[in-house]
Amino acid sequence: MTIRVLLVDDQPLLRTGFRLILEAEPDITVVGQAGDGKAAQEQSRALMPDVVLMDIRMPGVDGIEATRRIVREASGGAHVPKVLVLTTFDLDEYIVEALRAGASGFLLKDVPPDELVQAIRVVAAGDAIVAPSITRRLLDRFGAHLPSAHQQSAPARLDRLTEREMEVLRLIARGMSNAEIAAELVVSETTVKTHVGNVLTKLGLRDRVQAVVLSYETGLITPGAIP
């Protein structure tokens, strides 16, 4: 299967660089490019990419709003693009908002080529980029901007989970993969997949990224608590 990618960045040179990297892969093709969020929404609607590589800071409609529009517009349809947000880490304090908007994860703009390619493959396969320590560092760094747990209705939702599902949610929030969770709990990976699916369904979450954010919002995981 060929992974169809839409590149969104207001810097043409960066788009060209990403395109050269991605089109060197036999299973990836760049189907379009956009220089701002509005064009990204239009291109996503017209080209139906599997993955949108989205810059977060652009003139006009930024990456956060573009992500929100793309995910909302496609929601409920047969084809929902996965969005990977690009960030400079030190500058972008709104990355949590991008995750809430529907992004399946994020990458640093100076990501090594092999990691960029692998991240796109992982997201296209239906997983989310939450395992890297960068994700946790960002959530730790900007955790103070998240609403406090008592402001959320989510704690009541957590009551829907079994004890084992709560344990799985904590491990997801620590950035563990299904294989790592299986080893930690001494169960099969198939069993873990079932638990993860139950957690997402019961909490009304789209993917593991939202599970991580929810864990921070509810105080299940606190900023700085994960090594």
C-alpha beads as a LAMMPS data file, in Angstrom:
LAMMPS data file: protein, C-alpha beads

227 atoms
226 bonds

1 atom types
1 bond types

-500.0 500.0 xlo xhi
-500.0 500.0 ylo yhi
-500.0 500.0 zlo zhi

Masses

1 110.0

Atoms # bond

1 1 1 0.000 0.000 0.000
2 1 1 1.275 3.448 -0.900
3 1 1 0.979 6.092 1.825
4 1 1 -0.325 9.372 0.426
5 1 1 1.168 12.414 2.167
6 1 1 0.175 16.094 2.068
7 1 1 2.945 18.529 3.046
8 1 1 1.883 21.733 4.794
9 1 1 4.489 24.387 5.628
10 1 1 4.833 28.066 4.788
11 1 1 8.524 27.581 3.927
12 1 1 8.963 26.193 0.392
13 1 1 12.494 24.981 1.096
14 1 1 11.318 22.830 3.979
15 1 1 8.525 21.379 1.864
16 1 1 11.050 20.553 -0.850
17 1 1 13.364 18.880 1.650
18 1 1 10.603 16.762 3.119
19 1 1 9.386 15.828 -0.345
20 1 1 12.836 14.638 -1.443
21 1 1 13.118 12.489 1.684
22 1 1 9.671 10.969 1.413
23 1 1 9.599 10.300 -2.311
24 1 1 12.821 8.306 -2.001
25 1 1 10.718 5.693 -0.173
26 1 1 8.946 3.087 -2.311
27 1 1 5.796 3.064 -0.174
28 1 1 5.299 6.839 0.222
29 1 1 4.148 9.433 -2.286
30 1 1 3.624 13.162 -1.790
31 1 1 0.262 13.990 -3.337
32 1 1 0.262 17.720 -2.654
33 1 1 1.680 20.737 -0.850
34 1 1 0.158 23.736 0.906
35 1 1 1.630 26.907 2.364
36 1 1 -1.086 27.729 4.895
37 1 1 -3.896 26.140 6.854
38 1 1 -6.712 27.193 4.550
39 1 1 -5.010 25.649 1.532
40 1 1 -4.260 22.564 3.618
41 1 1 -7.947 22.069 4.353
42 1 1 -8.830 22.454 0.683
43 1 1 -6.041 20.115 -0.441
44 1 1 -6.977 17.530 2.158
45 1 1 -10.581 17.556 0.977
46 1 1 -9.580 17.244 -2.675
47 1 1 -6.646 14.828 -2.455
48 1 1 -7.687 12.632 0.499
49 1 1 -4.163 12.015 1.845
50 1 1 -3.462 9.309 4.404
51 1 1 -1.139 11.576 6.398
52 1 1 -0.918 15.369 6.623
53 1 1 2.477 16.671 7.740
54 1 1 1.377 19.953 9.309
55 1 1 3.468 22.959 10.315
56 1 1 2.061 24.566 13.455
57 1 1 2.967 28.193 12.764
58 1 1 1.735 29.655 9.506
59 1 1 0.141 32.929 8.419
60 1 1 -3.657 33.097 8.292
61 1 1 -5.072 29.772 9.421
62 1 1 -2.406 28.141 11.592
63 1 1 -1.670 24.451 11.963
64 1 1 -3.839 23.991 15.049
65 1 1 -6.968 25.380 13.442
66 1 1 -6.231 23.591 10.171
67 1 1 -5.877 20.303 12.051
68 1 1 -9.167 20.905 13.845
69 1 1 -10.955 21.655 10.570
70 1 1 -9.497 18.694 8.683
71 1 1 -10.284 16.188 11.419
72 1 1 -13.757 17.604 12.084
73 1 1 -14.648 17.715 8.393
74 1 1 -13.534 14.133 7.825
75 1 1 -14.967 12.780 11.073
76 1 1 -17.547 10.092 10.493
77 1 1 -16.458 9.566 6.911
78 1 1 -14.779 6.550 5.412
79 1 1 -11.455 8.399 5.117
80 1 1 -9.976 10.449 7.965
81 1 1 -6.434 11.778 7.377
82 1 1 -3.923 11.406 10.184
83 1 1 -2.210 14.661 11.088
84 1 1 1.409 14.859 12.228
85 1 1 2.230 18.331 13.533
86 1 1 5.667 19.863 13.039
87 1 1 7.090 21.855 15.931
88 1 1 10.306 23.598 16.897
89 1 1 9.753 22.415 20.502
90 1 1 11.363 25.393 22.215
91 1 1 8.884 27.869 20.735
92 1 1 5.559 26.111 20.329
93 1 1 3.634 26.254 23.582
94 1 1 0.415 25.315 21.829
95 1 1 1.342 21.757 20.952
96 1 1 -1.142 20.378 23.509
97 1 1 -3.860 22.326 21.709
98 1 1 -2.787 20.669 18.465
99 1 1 -3.189 17.256 20.067
100 1 1 -6.604 18.222 21.357
101 1 1 -7.501 19.465 17.895
102 1 1 -7.026 15.971 16.542
103 1 1 -3.353 15.537 15.677
104 1 1 -2.062 11.978 15.916
105 1 1 1.256 13.211 17.235
106 1 1 4.060 15.557 16.375
107 1 1 7.622 15.690 15.118
108 1 1 10.462 18.127 15.552
109 1 1 11.364 20.049 12.417
110 1 1 14.935 18.747 12.656
111 1 1 13.775 15.123 12.904
112 1 1 16.247 12.670 11.304
113 1 1 14.990 11.425 7.917
114 1 1 14.604 7.810 9.041
115 1 1 12.498 8.862 12.039
116 1 1 10.311 11.041 9.827
117 1 1 9.663 8.149 7.473
118 1 1 8.991 5.715 10.303
119 1 1 6.614 8.126 12.051
120 1 1 4.574 8.539 8.887
121 1 1 4.338 4.762 8.468
122 1 1 3.286 4.286 12.088
123 1 1 0.574 6.932 11.904
124 1 1 -0.680 5.721 8.530
125 1 1 -1.064 2.248 10.041
126 1 1 -3.476 3.672 12.596
127 1 1 -1.226 4.153 15.608
128 1 1 -0.230 7.452 17.183
129 1 1 3.146 8.972 17.920
130 1 1 3.022 9.172 21.703
131 1 1 5.874 6.954 22.794
132 1 1 8.871 9.239 22.232
133 1 1 10.124 10.998 25.340
134 1 1 9.670 14.305 23.515
135 1 1 5.921 13.918 23.865
136 1 1 6.158 13.547 27.600
137 1 1 8.648 16.404 27.918
138 1 1 6.312 18.748 26.089
139 1 1 3.328 17.730 28.190
140 1 1 5.445 18.110 31.324
141 1 1 6.700 21.494 30.223
142 1 1 3.293 22.891 29.352
143 1 1 1.253 20.878 31.821
144 1 1 0.553 23.998 33.855
145 1 1 -1.551 25.281 30.957
146 1 1 -3.846 22.266 31.127
147 1 1 -7.113 22.625 33.045
148 1 1 -6.954 21.207 36.559
149 1 1 -8.579 17.866 37.161
150 1 1 -11.503 19.251 39.147
151 1 1 -12.492 21.353 36.137
152 1 1 -12.955 18.266 33.986
153 1 1 -15.863 15.876 33.643
154 1 1 -13.349 13.194 32.763
155 1 1 -12.853 11.731 36.295
156 1 1 -16.434 10.462 36.189
157 1 1 -15.637 8.863 32.834
158 1 1 -12.625 7.124 34.358
159 1 1 -14.998 5.298 36.692
160 1 1 -16.163 3.336 33.654
161 1 1 -12.805 1.586 33.445
162 1 1 -11.965 -1.684 35.151
163 1 1 -8.909 -1.873 37.377
164 1 1 -6.899 -3.521 34.604
165 1 1 -8.030 -0.914 32.058
166 1 1 -6.900 1.865 34.425
167 1 1 -3.538 0.153 34.663
168 1 1 -3.314 0.006 30.879
169 1 1 -4.235 3.704 30.623
170 1 1 -1.417 4.628 33.007
171 1 1 1.049 2.649 30.907
172 1 1 -0.217 4.284 27.715
173 1 1 0.340 7.659 29.384
174 1 1 3.906 6.602 30.146
175 1 1 4.440 6.219 26.416
176 1 1 4.582 2.432 26.310
177 1 1 3.812 0.498 23.137
178 1 1 1.439 -2.475 23.146
179 1 1 4.412 -4.843 23.216
180 1 1 5.930 -3.051 26.200
181 1 1 2.611 -3.043 28.047
182 1 1 2.231 -6.767 27.361
183 1 1 5.687 -7.423 28.850
184 1 1 4.925 -5.214 31.855
185 1 1 1.610 -6.939 32.619
186 1 1 2.772 -10.410 31.516
187 1 1 -0.109 -10.863 29.075
188 1 1 -0.336 -11.312 25.324
189 1 1 -0.155 -8.360 22.945
190 1 1 -3.592 -9.327 21.640
191 1 1 -4.996 -8.948 25.157
192 1 1 -3.377 -5.517 25.433
193 1 1 -4.912 -4.435 22.128
194 1 1 -8.317 -5.445 23.467
195 1 1 -7.775 -3.443 26.670
196 1 1 -6.557 -0.400 24.737
197 1 1 -9.604 -0.559 22.481
198 1 1 -11.900 -0.778 25.506
199 1 1 -10.206 2.203 27.153
200 1 1 -10.564 4.389 24.069
201 1 1 -14.183 3.346 23.519
202 1 1 -15.299 3.830 27.123
203 1 1 -13.631 7.247 27.369
204 1 1 -14.806 8.391 23.949
205 1 1 -11.241 8.957 22.732
206 1 1 -10.008 8.779 19.162
207 1 1 -6.501 7.450 19.792
208 1 1 -3.622 7.039 22.234
209 1 1 -2.588 10.677 21.950
210 1 1 -5.917 11.780 23.374
211 1 1 -5.501 9.171 26.119
212 1 1 -2.172 10.742 27.110
213 1 1 -3.639 14.258 27.172
214 1 1 -6.639 13.065 29.189
215 1 1 -4.301 11.399 31.693
216 1 1 -2.602 14.749 32.282
217 1 1 -5.847 16.687 32.404
218 1 1 -7.361 14.406 35.026
219 1 1 -4.264 14.210 37.196
220 1 1 -3.816 10.494 36.520
221 1 1 -0.346 11.492 35.368
222 1 1 1.174 14.723 36.651
223 1 1 3.787 16.930 34.928
224 1 1 7.273 15.778 35.855
225 1 1 6.079 12.456 37.252
226 1 1 7.372 10.337 34.354
227 1 1 11.135 9.886 34.057

Bonds

1 1 1 2
2 1 2 3
3 1 3 4
4 1 4 5
5 1 5 6
6 1 6 7
7 1 7 8
8 1 8 9
9 1 9 10
10 1 10 11
11 1 11 12
12 1 12 13
13 1 13 14
14 1 14 15
15 1 15 16
16 1 16 17
17 1 17 18
18 1 18 19
19 1 19 20
20 1 20 21
21 1 21 22
22 1 22 23
23 1 23 24
24 1 24 25
25 1 25 26
26 1 26 27
27 1 27 28
28 1 28 29
29 1 29 30
30 1 30 31
31 1 31 32
32 1 32 33
33 1 33 34
34 1 34 35
35 1 35 36
36 1 36 37
37 1 37 38
38 1 38 39
39 1 39 40
40 1 40 41
41 1 41 42
42 1 42 43
43 1 43 44
44 1 44 45
45 1 45 46
46 1 46 47
47 1 47 48
48 1 48 49
49 1 49 50
50 1 50 51
51 1 51 52
52 1 52 53
53 1 53 54
54 1 54 55
55 1 55 56
56 1 56 57
57 1 57 58
58 1 58 59
59 1 59 60
60 1 60 61
61 1 61 62
62 1 62 63
63 1 63 64
64 1 64 65
65 1 65 66
66 1 66 67
67 1 67 68
68 1 68 69
69 1 69 70
70 1 70 71
71 1 71 72
72 1 72 73
73 1 73 74
74 1 74 75
75 1 75 76
76 1 76 77
77 1 77 78
78 1 78 79
79 1 79 80
80 1 80 81
81 1 81 82
82 1 82 83
83 1 83 84
84 1 84 85
85 1 85 86
86 1 86 87
87 1 87 88
88 1 88 89
89 1 89 90
90 1 90 91
91 1 91 92
92 1 92 93
93 1 93 94
94 1 94 95
95 1 95 96
96 1 96 97
97 1 97 98
98 1 98 99
99 1 99 100
100 1 100 101
101 1 101 102
102 1 102 103
103 1 103 104
104 1 104 105
105 1 105 106
106 1 106 107
107 1 107 108
108 1 108 109
109 1 109 110
110 1 110 111
111 1 111 112
112 1 112 113
113 1 113 114
114 1 114 115
115 1 115 116
116 1 116 117
117 1 117 118
118 1 118 119
119 1 119 120
120 1 120 121
121 1 121 122
122 1 122 123
123 1 123 124
124 1 124 125
125 1 125 126
126 1 126 127
127 1 127 128
128 1 128 129
129 1 129 130
130 1 130 131
131 1 131 132
132 1 132 133
133 1 133 134
134 1 134 135
135 1 135 136
136 1 136 137
137 1 137 138
138 1 138 139
139 1 139 140
140 1 140 141
141 1 141 142
142 1 142 143
143 1 143 144
144 1 144 145
145 1 145 146
146 1 146 147
147 1 147 148
148 1 148 149
149 1 149 150
150 1 150 151
151 1 151 152
152 1 152 153
153 1 153 154
154 1 154 155
155 1 155 156
156 1 156 157
157 1 157 158
158 1 158 159
159 1 159 160
160 1 160 161
161 1 161 162
162 1 162 163
163 1 163 164
164 1 164 165
165 1 165 166
166 1 166 167
167 1 167 168
168 1 168 169
169 1 169 170
170 1 170 171
171 1 171 172
172 1 172 173
173 1 173 174
174 1 174 175
175 1 175 176
176 1 176 177
177 1 177 178
178 1 178 179
179 1 179 180
180 1 180 181
181 1 181 182
182 1 182 183
183 1 183 184
184 1 184 185
185 1 185 186
186 1 186 187
187 1 187 188
188 1 188 189
189 1 189 190
190 1 190 191
191 1 191 192
192 1 192 193
193 1 193 194
194 1 194 195
195 1 195 196
196 1 196 197
197 1 197 198
198 1 198 199
199 1 199 200
200 1 200 201
201 1 201 202
202 1 202 203
203 1 203 204
204 1 204 205
205 1 205 206
206 1 206 207
207 1 207 208
208 1 208 209
209 1 209 210
210 1 210 211
211 1 211 212
212 1 212 213
213 1 213 214
214 1 214 215
215 1 215 216
216 1 216 217
217 1 217 218
218 1 218 219
219 1 219 220
220 1 220 221
221 1 221 222
222 1 222 223
223 1 223 224
224 1 224 225
225 1 225 226
226 1 226 227
